[in-house]
Every structure is written in structure tokens, then in C-alpha cells.
Amino acid sequence: MDWFYRGISILLIVFTVSYFLKLNKKNSIDNEDVIYLPYKLKSIGIGFILTGSLMVLLLSIFMSDSTDKLYAILAFFGYIIFGTIFILIDFRYKVFIHKSKLTKRTFFSSRDIPYDSICYRVDGNNIIIEYKDKKFYINFGYPNTMNLYETINKYFSQNKIENKYENQIVSGNFYSKNFGITFIIIGLFSIALSIVILLLSESTGEVIFGYIFMLLIGIFPFIIGVLFLLLYKNFSVKVSPNDLIYTNIFNRDKIYKLEELSLRSTPNGFKVYDKNKSIFYINYWLYNNSGFLENLLSKKTKNR
């Protein structure tokens, strides 16, 4: 089977490197009315495929035939599958900007979203579009997202449409949910593989090393994934005229006086302080309506 593993690995490496070399050229000629994934996100898939392919190639050359070798190769094929999913998402993901609507195409579907049926706002690094009780996040790091924002603004202005968007609750957004699901899947895969190695491997020394290694790289992503999902499900910040109600990821509430709060900006978000004691951190990528809270606390601080 070694010839098969080597052939597949070499083909994948050649394909991935060719795709990598075409990325910049492809991005430079895309239409300004099309939003697509940026170079950095595409590179994630490329990195996973190259890592998995190179390891399968090296294992097929230098490791003698054994059950352990098969398990190791299967593990790194998991890297290849994970990276391939990113590449397929890149091929499918597009947002087409039209004068009166946008067309959002994802891995599984394509839908038209008329501008006169949406609410929208800018929050941190995202434009959030609400349509039929669903929220769509498009990051300003994606090429041409600003063109979409300007097109929607122009349409609302020309047609005198009121933009109604509820923006006074800070909570985890779909990025936190998707990160959580992704990390849990990676963690469960590694944990399951560690169990297989423990039960079926031939060499005692390799059993212990493989079991501990795969278990550790499974437990940490799993815990991180659970924390992301708790953030998405439980975390919230609500504001009343005089108070801020903070609910942490374990669903415990605490009330603070607005007049005693302050914030400090960071490159990707801001920290909220109560009498110079840090309470929580808000990252623009992971929370809904972070801009609302940042503006509110900034104004409160300036008025003191």
C-alpha cells in the first residue's frame, strides 16, 4: 500500500501548491461586486492539506509496516479532509452585490436577500444583516465588504427605508458557536483515535506515547470548544438607564453601576473595568453589538 499512499500524497502536494500559487492572481481579478474569502482563511485549508500530505508521505517512506503506521496515516488523512473542507468552502462561498438585493452563496445553498426586507448595522469588524429572524455576518476583512455596506446605505437612503435593528444586548455571535463546534469535533476525533490506538496497537511503548499524545491534543480543543459554546449560549451584557447586567458563560448574573464603569481599548476589542478592576473582555469578532456597548461606555467616561 505504500505506493498508494505516496502517490496520493504527491498528487495532493502538487495540487495544493498550484492552488496556493494561483491565490493572489485569482483575488486580484475578482469583480468588485463579489465578496469572497480572504487569503488568510484560504491558507488554513492549504496548511492542513500540506501538513497531512507531507506526514503521510514521510510515514510511507520511513516507517516500517505495522498497525501503528496505519493508524498514524489515518490520523494525518484527517488533516487532509479538514483542509479539503476549507478549500471547498472557498470554492463555494460568495456574496454577490446587486442594486436592490444581495445573493449569498454558501457550501450548501444560495439565496437572494432583498435590501428592503433587511435590518443591518456595523458591529466591530462585521456588517450584521438580519433577514427573516436570521443574522448573517460578513467581515470587513473579506474583500469588497465595504462595497456592500455602501450599496445598502445608498439603497436605504434613496428609498427612504427605516433601518430597525435591536442592538442593546451584547452576546456571543455565530463565530463563537462555529468555533465551539469545530474545536469539539477536532477534540472528539483525537480522543476517539487515542482510544483506538490504546485498544488495537501492537507495541506497548508506542501505545503509551500515542495514547497520551492523541488524548492531550484532543482534550484541550474539546475544552476550548465547550467554552466557546457556553459563551454563545449564556454570555450577555444588558444595559438599563443606570445599571449594566453582566451574565458570564456559566449563566451567573452580576449588576454594576454604569457610572462606575470604564473601558480600555485593545487592537481587537476592549476591556470593561469596575473601579479599575477588570470585569470582562469583548472581542469584536466573537460578540454581537459590541460597538453599542463601546460607544455607550466611552460617552459615559467622557461626561464625567
N, C-alpha and C positions, 0 to 999 in steps of 0.2 A: 504493500500500500504506500510505501514511501514515495514512489514515483508520482502517485496521485496527489499526495499532499504537497510535494514540491511543485508540480505543475500548476495546481490551483493557487498556491501562494505566489508564484512568479507572475501569473496572469493578473491576480488582484493587485500586486505591487505596480505592475506596468499600467494597469487601468487607473489606479488611484493617483499615481504620479502624473499621468497625462491629464487627468481631470484637474489636479492641482495647478498645473501649468496654464490651463485654459481659464482659470477662475477670473483673474484680473482682466483679461481681454473680454470675457463674457460680460462682466459687470460694466465695463466702460462703454459698451454699445447699447445697453438696455434703454428702452423707451423711458422718458421722464414721467410718463403716466402709469408706470408699473412699479409697485413696491415688491421687493424681493429680499431674501435673507442676506445679511452682510457676510463679508469674507470670514470674520471670526467664527461665526456659528457653523459655516460650511467646514471650517478647518477642524472642528471637533470630530465630525464623521471621518474625515481623512486621517486624523491622528489615530483613531481607534482601529480603522482598517489596516493601516500600515503597521501598527504595533502588533496586531493579531497575526497578520500575514508573515511578518518577519520572524515572529516567535515560532509559528508553525513550521516555517522553512528551516530554522535553526534546529528545532527539535527533530525534524525528519532526517537531518544530516548527522547530528552529533549524538543523539540519544539512542541507545540500543532498544530493540523491540521488547515491550513489556506492557502490562496493563496500565502501569503508571504513565507511560508515554501516551497511550491512547487518551487517558483522562486529561492530561495536560494539553494535548492538541484540541480536544473538545472544548476545554475551558477557553483557549485563545480563539477558537472559532466563534465563541460567544462575543468576543470583542469585535470580530468581523461583522457579525449580524447586527450588533448595536450600532456600529459605524455606518453600515449599509442603510439602516433606518434613517439616519440623519441625511444621507445623500438622497434618498427617495423623497424625504420631506422637502429638500432643496429643489428637486425637480418639480414638485407639485405646488409648493407654496407661492402664491402670487396674489396681490391686491391690485385690480385694475381700476384706475381712476377715470370716471366719466363726468359729464357736466351735471347730471342730475342723480347719479347713483354711483355706488362702487360695487365691484364684483369681487368677492372674497373666495379664493380657491385654496383648499387645504388638501391634505393627503386623501381624505375620504369623500369630500363633497365640494360643490361650487354653488354659491348663492348670490343673488342680486340684492343689494340693500339700498333702497331709495333714500335720498337725503331728507326728504320731507317726513320720513317715518322714524327718525332717529333723535336721540339726545346725545350730546358729546361734551367732553371737556378735556383739557390738558392736565395731566397729573404726573408730576415728576418727569420721567423720561418717556411717558406714554401719552398717546391720544386714546381716550376710552370712548368707545361708541356703544351706546345702549340701543338695542333693537329687539322688540318683542320679548322683553324681560330677560334678554341675554346681553352680556357685556363682551365686547371684542377689544382686545388690547393690541395696539400697533406701536412699536417702539420707535422713537425718533432716531435711534441708531440704524434703523433699516433705511436704505436708500429711497429717497423720494417721499418719505412720510410727510415732510413739510408741505409738499405739493398737495397732498390730500387735505391737510388741515386748512390750507389757504383756499382750496376749492370749496370745501364745506362752508367755511366762513363767508365766502362770496355768494354762495347759493342762498344761505340763510338771510344775508343782508338784502339781496336783490328781491327775494320773495317775501320778505318781512315775516320770517318764521321765528317764533319764540323758542329758545333753547331751554328746555326744562330738564334739569339734571339734579338729583339728590346727591349732595356732596358733603354732608356734615357728619359722616361716620367713617372713621379710618378702620380698615380691616384688611386681612390678607387677600391678595388677588389671585388670579389663576396661575401666575408664575409660581407662587408658593405651593399651590396644590399640585401642579405638574412636577415641580422639583421633588416634592414629597413622594409622589407615586413612582417617579423614576428611580430615586435612591432606594426605595423599598424593594423594587423589582431587582435592582442590582444586588442588594444585600441578600435577598432570599435566594437568588441564583447562586451566589458564592457559598451561602450556608448549606444549601442543598448539595452542592458539589463537594463540600468538605465532608458531608455525611457519606456520600458515595465513595470518596477516597478512603474513609475510615473502614467502611464495610467490605470493599472489594479489592483494595490494593494488596500487592504481594509482599512488598518489602516493609519491615517494621520501622526502620529509620525513615524511609520516605513517607510512610503512613503518618507518623507523628509530625514531621515537618509540614507535609501537605495539608493535614487536617488543621493544625494550628494556624497556618498561613491563610488558608481559604476562609476559616472561621473568623479570623480577625478582620480580613478585608470585606467580610460580609456583615459583621455585627455593626461596625462603625457607619457604613452607609444606611443600614436599616434604622439605626437610632436617629440619624440626621433626617431621614425620610419621615419618621414618626413626628419629630419636632416640627418639620415643615407643615405636615397635615394638621397638627394641633394649632399651629399659628393660623392656618387658613380657616379652621373651624371655630376657634374660640377667641382669638385676639380681636380686640376692638377698642377704639377710643371715641367716646361720645362727649359732646360739649353742650352744656346748658349755659344760661346767661352768666353764672358766677362760678361754675364748677367744671372740672374735667373728670369723667368717669373712665378709668382705665381697667380693662379686663385682660389679664395675662393669658398665656397659652394654656394654663391649667384651669381656666374659667373662674379665676378669683378676682373679685372687684375691689378697687380702691378709689377713693374720691379725693381729688386735690382742688385747692382753690386756684382759680386762674391767675389771680393777682400775684401769686407766689411762684409762678412757673416762668421758666426762661428756656431758651434753646441755643444750641451751638451747632453751626453748620459743619458738615463733613463733605468730602468730594461726592459721595453717592447718597446723601440723605442728611439727617440731623438728629441730635440727641436732645431729649427733653429733661430739664432739671427742676427739682423742687428744693428751693433753698440751697442751691449749689450741690445737691445730691442727685446723681443720675437716676432717672426712673426707667426710661426705655429708649430704644433707638429705632428710628424709622428709616428704612431704605426705600428710595424712590421706585426700585424695581419690584418690590415684593408687596406693596400696600396700595389699596385704593384710597384716593382722596388725601394723600399726604400733603399736597400743595395747600389744601384748605387749612389744615392744622398749622402748617408752617407759617402761612400768611397771618393767621389769627394770632399766634403767639408772638410773631415779630411785631405786629401792631401794638399788642399789649405791652411789650417790653419798651417800645419807643415812647409810649404815652406815660410812662412812669416818671 
